[in-house]
Amino acid sequence: MEIEAIDFGGHLVAIMAMMEAPSIIIGVLLVGLFDKENSDKLSISGILRHSLTNGSVFLILGSLFAGWLASDAQAQGIKPFTTDIFKGFLAIFLLDMGITSGRKLSTFLKNGWFTFSFAIFTPLFNGCWVAIASQYATSSIGDRFLLTILAASASYIAVPAAMRMAVPKANPSIYIPMALAVTFPFNITIGMPIYLFLILSEVCVLLTNFVGV
């Protein structure tokens, strides 16, 4: 963004965190609904209650609430933890996730073409329509671009870690390579240029006029 001199708002970081909690809730809901062994024993209300009271969801929403309450001076007090050493911990965590993803890639490929195709075409579809629809939410090119990237992305950090705790029976050889080995490199190399092109070009206007919005 800085290289292209595109301005953007810092509030997109909060939006990214806010998107993590619903994704965890939906994931737990889907597992509860389609769990063949326990689906008959669980009610919708029970699944929803478990999703909303999940520790990972509380952690994400709680951190947002704490950040909203804290002043700039109070935030400076924990800056060494949230800013300085955070990048180091993040690099180590991503390295561990990358190693895990690489080890499980062969197992992932054995699941057939559906998971591979889903990890490409779903973010592409989400990114393209959000690139067009985002013009009704904001006029900022940078904010539209970041919002589009968020819509097209998988969760590479919070949700994979949360799913380990929330749904230990979930197969990490499927969801980790989908996010880190397929969706992430696809968005970096192909997806992001497409999304930015849609935002900057007149394609958005033409498509909007075509559908009569």
N, C-alpha and C positions, 0 to 999 in steps of 0.2 A: 504494500500500500504506500509506504514511504517512497519507494523507488519510482512509482508512477505518480507521485504527488497527489494522491487521492485522500482527502480528509475524511475522517470517520469519528463517531462519538464513542467515548469510553464506556457508555452504558451497555454496549453490545456484550461486554464481558459478563454482566449480570444476567442478560438474556440467555447467554449460553448456559450459565449455571441453572437458571430457571427451567431450561428445557431438559436438563438431566433428570430431575425428579419425576416428571410425567412419563418419561421413557422407562424408568425403573418400575413405576406403577403399572404401566401397560405390559411390561415384560412379565412381572409377577402374576398379573391377571391372566395373561395368555397361558402361562405355565399351569396355573391353577385350573383353568377351564378345560385344557386339553390333556391334563394328566390322566391317563387311562386308569391308573391304579387308584387314585384318590378322588377323581372327579365326582363320583357318586356320593362321597362322604362330605364334600365341601359345598357350601351354599355360595351364591353370588355375594351376599353380604359378608360372609366370612372371608372370601377371597379379597374383597375390596378393603375390609378392615385390616387384613394382613399386609396388603399393599401399602396402605396409607401409614401404617405404624411400623413399617420396615425401618431398621436403623439407618440404612443408607439414605433413605428419603429424608428422615429427620436431620441427618447430618448436613445435607445439602441445603435444605430449607432453613435450618437453624443458622448456618453460616451466612446466608443472605440476610436473615433478620438481624444478626449481630452486626454485619457490615452496615446495614441501614441505620442502626441505632448509634454506631460509633461516629465520633467526630474525626476531623482530619488529624487533630493533635493526638487523639487516642489511637488512631490507626498507625501513627508513627512509632508508637511504643512497641508494636509487634512487627514492625517492618523487617527486622532481621530474619524473622521466621517466615513471614508471608511473601517476602520479596527476594531477599538476598540468598538464603539457602534453599528456597523453594525450587529455583531453577535447577539446582544440583540434584535434589531429590527427584524432580520430574524427569531429568535426563536418565537417572539410574532406573526409575520405574519404567520408562519407555524402552530402555535397553532390555530390561527383563521381559517386558511384554513382547518385544520384537523377537527375542530368543525363543520364548514360548510359542509364538506364532510360527516361527520357522520350523520348530520341531514338530508341530502339529499340521503343517501344510500338506504333507502326503496323505494324512487321514482325511483332511478337508477335501482334497481332490477326489477321494474315493466316493464321496457323496454324490457325485454326478455333476451335471452342468447347471442344475437348477440353482443351487446355492451360489455358484460363481456368477451366473447371470443376474440373480437377484441383487448381489452386492455391487453390480455395475449399473443396471438399468433403473433400479429404484432411486438411487441418489441422482442419476441423470434426470429422471422424470421430475423428482421433487425440486431439484435445482432450477430446471428450466421454467416451471410454472411459477415458482416463487420469484425468479428474476423478473418475470412479467408482472405478476400481481403486486410486487413490492412497491411499485410506483404509486399505489393508492395508500401506502402506509407512510412513506417518507419521500422527499425529493432529493435527499442526499445520496449521491452515487456511492460513496464509501459505505454508508449504513446499509444501502440496498445490497451491495456486494457481500458484505459480511453476513447479513441476514440470509442471503441465498446460500452462502457456503455452509452456514449452520444447518439450514434445511436439507442440504444435500449430503451432509456428513453423517457418519456413524459416530458413536461415542467411543473415543479412543482411550479414555482414562477412567472416568468415574464409573460408567455403567459396567465395563468388563470387571472392574474390581468389585463393584457392588454385587454383580451376579454371582461371583464366587461365594459370597456370604449368603445372599438372599435365596439363591437357587443352586445349591451345591451339586444337585443331580444334573444340571444343564451341562451339555457337552462343550467344553471350551475349544475343542478341536474344530468346531464349526463357527462359533461366533467371533472368536479372536482372529483367525485368519481372514474371515469375511471383512472385518473392520480394518485391520492393520495391513494385511497383505494384498487386499483387492481394492476396497473402497478408498482408502487413504491415498495410495499411489495413483489411482485413476483420477481422483479429484485434483491432485496436485498437477498432474501432467496434461490431462485432457479436459476435465470438468471445469475447473476454474476459468480457463480462457474462454470456454463456451458461455459460461454464465456472465462474464464481464462483457463479452461481445453482445449478448442479448440486452444487457442493461444499457450499454452505450449506443447501440444502433437503433434504427427506426423500426426494428422488427417488433418491439413491444407495442408501438403505436399501431402498426399494421394489423397485428393479431387482435389487439383490443377492438379496433374498428370492425374487424371481420366477425368477431363474435357478438358485436353489438353492445358491448358493455359501456 
